[in-house]
């Protein structure tokens, strides 16, 4: 199917994880119509080869068929883990009539390991913020990363532009170009997250503790999904 890329799979993934935490179910309904679901992502349905409908459907197929692997290796140890987002996908949308409700609902069933990871360690994001930042994949990545990083930050911390480039800058050959883009995206993120506290001294990004963008609430996840609370982070 190919590798998912761009803003669309990021938006879909954020919606899936948010909906899974909200409903406490791995079986997710994607709305009665394609228009209804795209509205959740902040997208306007347009047809044609390069329209939003075609691109969204293609990226969803890539995302749901992707196998995400993580490898860690040194002289003494080799670790490997693999994860898939969905175990079953059933999309009944008609791209030629996006406003029309389908006879059968479109559904996605998340894989058990992915679902359990989501409900055990949720880091909430605001879909309204993501819809505002949707034109920039880097902006979406930075917002999501900052939401996670600041959810546990206790003291000011600094990350070099070089390290940040290794994590998010695959599309930028030069760290200098990447740094300039990050600074522009941080300005945009600050418009939707006024409480975000950061500085950009020479060579690094400095983060300060601040309230998370989404207020904390008591967990409502069933106990049988949480596992052993003393088992570690």
C-alpha positions in Angstrom: 0.0 0.0 0.0 2.9 2.3 0.5 4.1 4.4 3.5 1.7 6.9 5.0 2.9 10.5 4.9 1.7 14.1 5.3 -1.0 15.6 7.5 -3.8 13.3 6.8 -2.6 10.1 8.6 -1.5 12.3 11.5 -5.0 13.8 11.8 -6.6 10.3 11.5 -4.3 8.8 14.1 -5.1 11.6 16.5 -8.8 11.2 16.0 -8.6 7.4 16.5 -6.6 7.6 19.7 -8.9 10.4 21.1 -12.0 8.4 20.2 -10.6 5.2 21.7 -9.9 6.9 25.0 -13.3 8.6 25.0 -15.4 5.5 24.2 -13.1 3.0 26.0 -13.7 0.7 23.0 -11.3 -0.6 20.3 -14.3 -0.7 17.9 -14.7 2.8 16.4 -17.4 4.2 14.2 -16.2 6.8 11.7 -19.5 8.6 11.2 -22.5 8.1 8.9 -20.9 9.9 5.9 -17.5 10.8 4.5 -18.4 14.5 5.0 -19.1 14.0 8.7 -15.8 12.3 9.3 -13.8 14.8 7.3 -15.5 17.6 9.3 -14.0 16.0 12.4 -10.6 16.4 10.9 -11.2 19.9 9.7 -11.2 18.9 6.0 -13.5 20.1 3.3 -14.5 17.3 0.8 -13.3 18.0 -2.7 -13.2 15.5 -5.6 -10.8 14.7 -8.4 -7.4 13.1 -8.5 -5.8 15.5 -6.2 -8.9 16.3 -4.1 -9.1 15.9 -0.4 -11.3 12.8 -0.6 -8.9 10.9 -2.8 -5.9 11.9 -0.7 -7.6 11.0 2.6 -8.8 7.6 1.4 -5.3 6.8 0.1 -3.5 7.8 3.3 -6.1 5.9 5.4 -5.4 2.7 3.4 -1.6 3.3 3.9 -2.0 4.0 7.6 -4.2 1.0 8.4 -2.0 -1.4 6.4 1.3 -0.1 7.8 3.4 -2.2 10.2 5.4 0.0 12.6 8.6 -1.5 13.9 11.1 -0.3 16.5 14.6 -1.8 16.8 17.2 -1.1 19.5 20.6 -2.7 19.2 23.9 -2.4 21.0 26.8 -4.8 21.7 25.0 -6.7 24.5 21.3 -6.5 23.5 18.9 -6.6 20.6 15.3 -5.5 21.0 12.5 -5.6 18.4 8.8 -4.7 18.6 6.2 -4.3 15.9 2.8 -2.7 16.0 -0.2 -2.3 13.7 -2.9 0.3 14.2 -5.9 -1.7 13.1 -6.9 -5.3 12.8 -10.1 -4.7 10.8 -11.2 -1.8 8.6 -14.6 -1.5 6.8 -15.2 1.7 4.9 -18.5 2.2 3.2 -18.2 5.8 2.0 -19.2 6.8 -1.5 -16.5 9.4 -2.7 -18.9 10.6 -5.4 -21.6 11.4 -2.8 -19.7 12.3 0.4 -22.8 13.8 2.1 -24.9 10.6 1.7 -25.1 8.3 4.7 -24.0 4.7 3.8 -26.3 1.7 4.3 -23.6 0.2 6.6 -21.5 2.2 9.0 -17.8 2.6 8.4 -15.8 1.1 11.3 -12.2 0.5 12.4 -11.1 -2.1 15.0 -7.9 -1.2 16.7 -5.4 -4.0 17.4 -5.4 -5.1 21.0 -1.8 -4.0 21.8 -2.3 -0.5 20.3 -5.6 0.0 22.1 -4.2 -1.1 25.4 -1.3 1.3 25.1 -3.6 4.2 24.3 -5.9 3.7 27.3 -3.1 3.0 29.7 -1.0 6.0 29.0 -3.2 8.6 27.3 -1.8 12.1 26.5 -4.7 14.2 25.4 -4.6 16.5 22.4 -7.1 19.2 21.3 -8.5 18.3 17.9 -9.4 22.0 17.4 -5.6 22.8 17.6 -4.7 20.0 15.2 -7.3 21.3 12.7 -5.7 24.7 12.9 -2.3 23.3 12.3 -3.3 20.7 9.7 -1.4 22.3 6.8 1.9 21.5 8.4 2.9 17.9 9.2 5.8 19.3 11.3 3.5 21.6 13.2 1.3 18.6 14.0 4.3 16.6 15.2 5.6 19.4 17.3 2.3 20.1 19.0 1.8 16.4 19.8 5.3 16.1 21.1 5.1 19.2 23.2 1.8 18.0 24.7 3.4 14.8 25.7 6.7 16.3 26.9 5.1 19.0 29.0 2.6 16.5 30.6 5.5 15.3 32.9 8.0 18.2 32.8 9.0 19.3 36.3 12.0 21.6 35.6 13.2 23.6 32.6 14.9 21.5 30.0 16.9 22.1 26.8 17.0 20.1 23.6 19.6 20.9 21.0 18.4 21.7 17.4 20.6 18.8 16.3 18.7 16.3 18.5 15.3 17.7 17.5 16.4 17.5 13.8 17.2 13.8 14.2 13.7 13.2 15.6 11.6 15.4 13.3 13.7 16.7 10.5 13.9 14.0 7.9 12.7 16.4 5.2 15.4 18.9 6.0 19.0 18.3 4.9 20.3 21.3 6.9 19.7 21.8 10.6 19.6 25.5 10.0 16.7 25.3 7.6 14.9 22.9 10.0 15.5 25.3 13.0 13.9 28.2 11.1 10.9 26.1 10.2 10.5 24.9 13.8 10.5 28.5 15.1 7.7 29.5 12.7 5.7 26.5 13.7 6.2 27.2 17.4 4.8 30.7 16.8 1.7 29.1 15.2 1.3 26.6 18.1 1.5 29.5 20.6 -1.6 31.0 19.0 -3.7 27.9 19.9 -1.8 27.3 23.1 -1.1 30.7 24.8 0.2 29.0 28.0 3.1 27.3 26.2 6.4 28.5 27.7 9.5 28.2 25.7 12.6 30.1 24.5 15.0 29.6 21.5 18.5 30.5 22.7 21.3 29.9 20.3 21.6 26.2 19.4 18.7 24.8 21.4 15.0 24.9 22.4 14.3 25.6 26.1 11.0 24.3 27.5 9.5 25.5 30.8 7.0 23.6 32.9 3.4 24.8 32.2 -0.1 23.4 32.4 -0.9 20.9 29.7 -2.9 22.1 26.8 -5.8 19.8 27.8 -6.7 19.9 31.5 -6.1 16.7 33.5 -9.1 14.7 34.5 -9.5 11.6 36.7 -9.0 8.4 34.6 -12.3 6.7 33.7 -10.7 3.7 32.1 -12.0 0.4 33.4 -9.6 -1.2 35.9 -9.3 -4.4 33.9 -7.7 -2.3 31.1 -5.2 -0.5 33.3 -3.1 -3.5 34.4 -0.8 -3.3 37.4 -0.3 0.4 38.5 2.9 -0.6 40.2 4.4 -2.2 37.1 6.2 1.0 36.0 5.6 3.8 33.5 
